[in-house]
Amino acid sequence: MSVARRCHTTSILSNGKILVVGGWGSNESLASAELYDPSTGNWTTTGNMSVARGYHTASILSNGKILVNGGLSSSGPLTSAELYDPSTGNWTTTGNMSVARGYHTASSLSNGKILVVSGLGSNGSLASAELYDPSTGNWTTTGNMSAARGYHTASSLSNGKILITGGGNGNIPLTSAELYDPLTGNWTRTGNMSVARRYHTASNLSNGKILITGGGNGSGPLTSAELYDPITGNWTTTENMSVARRFHAASILSNGKILITGGRNGSGPLTSAELYDPSTGNWTTTENINDARYYHTASILSNGKILVNGGWGSSGSLISAELY
């Protein structure tokens, strides 16, 4: 990449290129953005955002534009949002959120709206949620969750509901999970995970279940993994990973397996990678990544390869990228 960064976002554009946005450099939030072209393996810079930010979210809208919202700047959490137009490479501002937040999640709903959930605000963890309407560029509030949380995950279920899992309320990791119903705008509690965790990953399996891996709680990074069944609302444990990790990345491969890369354990950033096979519930190790990293991103390219880029290494933010 042209800039070393961590805590950034990556989005897959309709032309197959990967848009990398913002993040943190050495000690400052970034406004820069760049594009990876899988056909050449090269990076090119594109327009800068109007606001430097990291720990934000990026969502692909039905019109092909990318919505980037919230996050943290060097002065704190943000309410601002902006849109990237791939056809011009330019950014335009759009409506502000009602609440400044970072470490939140953003999910695309079937009606085209974007659901933004909780995160960390100026006074700690948030329970609030709001909706972005691309047709108007405005935000409206929707129902609050029962528990304030940040560092959680959000998964889109086949029934259209959004599953929120774990995270932390302040320094307290959570086992709780809840479901958002876009038809009513309300939240309902669902089964608790077996282990409290934050900084974990959530992956949609081909059988409709959600795989949760790793993360951390008050005792440190975790090896454990568990499965959520939307039909029953219950969790079942599955085989542990070989390495305890948090701040890692999870990618769904074309063969249905889940690739876990990097992360951090108690000793620092990791190079290890492993594969989860949903048909057996087992993990197998695979080739290590070249640079130990966490707070990185992993994107699935149209040729089936996985692009891993940036993150935090042993000496700070990373500029490197690699392909699996």
N, C-alpha and C positions, 0 to 999 in steps of 0.2 A: 504494500500500500504506500501511498505518498506520505501518510501521517501515522505515527504510532498512536494507537487508541485502545481503550477498554471500555466496557459498559456502554457500547454502541448498539445500533440496530442494523440488521440486514433485511432487505426485501427483494423478492424475486419479481422482476418486471416482466411484462408480457412479451418483450423482445428477447428474454432469456438472460439479460444482464442482471447483475446483483448490485443493488444500491446500498452502500454503507454510509451511515449517517451519524454524525456527532460522536458522543462519548467523552472520555477524559484522556488527556495527554499525560504530561508529567504531573502537573499539579493544577490543571485548569480544564474547564469544560471547553468543548470544541463546537464550532459552527460548521466546520467543513464537511463535505460529502464527496464520495467518489464512486466510480462504477467499475466493476469487474466484468470483462468480456470473456466468457468461456471459450469462444472460438479462437481467440488469440492468446489468452492467458495474461493479458495486460490490464493495467489499471489506468483510468483517466479521471481527472478531477471534474466535478460538475458544480453547479451553483451552490453557494453557501447559504445556510439557513440565516434568518434574521436574528436568531437568538442561539447562543451557545448552550448546549445541554447534553447531559448524560443521564443514564438510568431512566430514559424515556421509553415510549412505545412507538411503533410504526405499524400502520395498518394499510392494507391494499383495498382501495375503494372500487366499486363496480365500474367506475369510469376510467380506471387505470391509474388514477393519481394516488399518491402516498400521503396519508395523514400522519404527521408526527405531532405528538402532544405531551405536555408536561415534562417531567424530569427534573433534574437538579442542575442549577447553574452554580457558579462560584459563590453566589450570594444567597442560595437557598432554593426551595421548591418553586416550580413555575405553574402558572395557569395557561400560558400561551400555547397556541397550536398553529401549525402551518402546513401547506400542501405543496408537494413536489409534482411537477408536470413532466413526465418522461419525454414528451414531444418537444419541449423547449429547454429542459434542464434548469428551469427556474422555479423559485419558491414564491408563494403568496401567503400572506397571513389569512387566517380564518378566525371564527369566533373563539374567545377564550373560554376555558372551563370555569365552572363556578368555584372550584376549590383547587388550590395549588397542591400538586402531588408529584412524587417520584416513587420508583419501585412499585408501580401499579401494574395492572394488566389491561389489555385491550383485546376485545373479541368482536369478530364480525358476525352480525346477526343475519338471519335469512331475509329480513326486510331491507337490508342494505345499511342499516344503522350500525354504529360502533359503540359497544358497551365498555366503558372504562370503570374499573373497580378498585376502590380503596387505595392502598399505598401509604406512603409517609408524607404528612403535611408539616406545616410549620410548628405544630404542637404535638407531633407524634403520630401514631398509627390512626388510620381513617376507616370508618365503616361505610362511607358514602359511595354512591355510584351515580354515573350520569351517562347520557346518550348523545352521540353526535349524529346529526342528520345531514348527509352530504347534499341534499337538495336545497337546504336553506343555509348551511354553514353555521348553524346554531346548536347549542347544547341545552339539554333539559335534564333536570334531576330525575332519578328514579328511586325505587325503594332502597333503603339502607340494609346492609347485611346485619346479622345478629351479633357478629364479632368484628371489631376493628382489627385490621391485619395489613401487613406489608410483606414483601419477599415470598408471596404465595404463587400459585399457578392457576391458570384458567384454561379449561378444555371445553370445546364445542361438542356436544353429544348429538347423536343421530336424530334425537327427538326435538332438536332445536334449543334445548336448554343449555345453560352454561354452568359447568361444575367448577367451583372454587375450592382449592384444597390447601390446608395448612397455612404456613406463613408465621409471622410473629406479631404479637400485640405488645409493643415495646420490646423488651428483652425476653418475653415469654413465648416460646415456640408452641404451636397449636396442633392438636389432632383433628380439629373440627373441619367439616366440609359442608358446603351449602350450594343450593341450586337456584339459579335465576330463571324465571319463566318470562320470556319476552311478551307473551300474550297478556299477562296480568301485571307485569312490572314488579312482581313480588319475589321474595326469597323464602325458601324452606330449607330446614336442616335435613341433612341426609347422614348416613352412617359415618362414624368417626374412623379415621385411620388408626392403625394399631400403634403407630409411633408418631410422636410430635416431631414436626420437621419444618424447616424453612430453607431457602436456597436450594430446593430440590428441582427435579424436572418432571413433566407430565407428558406422556405420549399416547396418541390414539392408535390402538391396535386394530387390525382388520376385522377382528371379531366383535368390535364395538366397545371392548373394555378399555380402561385407562390404566396405563402403567406409570407408577410413581417410583422414582429412584433417588436414593441418597438424600442429600441435604445435611442439615446440622440441627442439633438441639443443644441443650445446656451441657451435654457431656462431650460434644465434639462432632466431627463428621461421621456419617452413617454409611454402612454397607447395605442396609436393608432396602427391599423393594416390595411393593404391594400392588394389588389389582383392584380397581373399582368396577363393579358390575352395575350398569345403569338400570338393568331390569329389576334387580333386587334391592339396589341401594346399599349393598354391603361390600366390605373389603375382605380380601383374602391375601395372605402373605404368599410370596413366591421366593425362589432362591435368591440368596444374597449375592451382591456383586463381590468380586474378588478384592476390590480396593474401596476403602471408605473415601467418599468425596462429596464436596459441595461446590457450588458455582461452576458446575460442569455443563456440557451441552449434550442434547439427545437428538438423534436424527433417525427418521423412519426410512429404511432402505427399500428398494423395489421388491426385494424378496420377503418383505414383511418383518425382517429383524430390526432391532433397535440398536443403533451404534451410540455408545457413550464415549465421549472424549474429554480428556483432561480433568480440570477441576482442581480443588485444593484439599489437602488433608492437614493433619496437625503439623506437618513438617514443611509445607510449602506447595508450590504448583506442581502438577503431575503431568507426565508424558503418557501415562498408560491409557489404553482404550480397550473396550470390551463390547461384546455383542450379546443381546438377549434374544432368545428364540421363543416366540409365543407358543409354538407347537409343543415344546417340551418344558417350558418354564425354567430353562437352564441358561447360564452365562458361560461364554467362552472368551478367552483373551484373544486380541488381534494385535496387529503391528502397532507399536507405539507411535505417537505423533513426534515430530522432530523437535519442537520447542515446547517445553513445559509451560502450560498456560491455564488460566481460569478467567472468568468474566469475558470469555470470547464468544463468538457466534459460529454456528455451523449451518450451511445452506445446501440444499439438495439441487444440483444442477440438472439441466434437461438431459445430459448424457449419463446420468445416474451417479456421477461422482459427488463427493461431499467436499465443499469448500470450507475450511476452518481458517479463521483470520482474527488477528488482533488478540486482545486479552491482556492479562497481567502476568508477566513472567517474573523470574527471580530478580531481575534488575529494573523492573518498572513496566510501563506500557510497551506493547510489542507492535512492530510494523510488519511482521512476517505473515505470510499466508501459505497454506499447504492443502494438497488434495488427497483424499482417500479413495 
